[in-house]
């Protein structure tokens, strides 16, 4: 229970290694049973990001999103049961009964699977972001390729589109294409620039400066970074 509370609070909790037994599991891990490239810490960090992004949402809605994200991200190879327990712990912390999970499961089962899930996770993420923009997944991917929107490559799990790249009117920040061009058309470089603090921006992150309408300063800071200037 204490470990669950730490995970839900966003604390840095390393993924628990499954107990090893010569009787129950071969050592080293068998590649036919375990994905040897599985990075549980990275996947848990991705679920933590969803946990942070959903703060402020109605509790039951947040629980449904987190439960779906746990299944979608596939955080642990052989402990899928832990996700519902974490979400139940969240509901208890918020003073709601864990029995809400049964309602969430029943509601999800009432929707045909083909409507709930696209063929791959990348399509689902692009579809969700497209709805925010009032456009199509094809258009979102075209804008990602041209640098008009920020799409973070999740390797085997498709592209993620951070919601915070939208301004108060729900449109992608106008500076994004220029940022991509200045930073070598690398989405990860743009992401790191936006979430990091910069001396050239008076200690603000690139994102904070964009949210305050300071596009010129943001582009000047990105240009300096591209030249190798130190903040």
Helices and strands as residue ranges (DSSP letters): H 2-8, H 40-53, H 59-73, H 81-93, H 100-109, H 113-116, H 121-133, H 137-145, E 152-153, G 155-157, E 159-160, G 163-165, H 176-182, H 187-195, G 199-201, H 206-211, H 215-227
